[in-house]
């Protein structure tokens, strides 16, 4: 398995180093084994299009992640491309995703941090962000996340067009493979929604899975 510490390129781009995680097909769900990765995370709830907490979470994640990147370059002589924004999405009823009832969603927004980033670098980055953004969010943290076996697909189009794809995953693909949910719905945003037409947005849709009969991992 690839170790981030062994990367020898001048500027690490994890989308290229870990292609299995970032280049799924667009015409079918593919199974992937996701390694344990480290993330900067913030929790929240509500419609991401209107919730103030969501906007603030994104500002904090990018501010901290870029400060961490610059610190790694200065202190460790390691440079990398800040990975894409990701989100873990939860709802009491999975149908709330397919029906796009966004006010019922809870989320954890996150950006991956390389494994050579330690807690001291993270805390220093948070301190810098506080000078610009104010008091840190209570849920802001850096921690490892384990997904393991997952099904994923590349969705090209508007976020609001994901419903039929997720319905097919829940009602056809997962039952046909004898698997059930093993964690929250996961999205990886490869496009900048501010600069990309909705029809061209690229989003990885990922669902951790396990054989039917096992307890869901939180």
Order of alpha helices (4+ residues) and beta strands (2+ residues): beta-alpha-alpha-beta-beta-alpha-beta-beta-alpha-beta-alpha-beta-beta-alpha-alpha-beta-beta
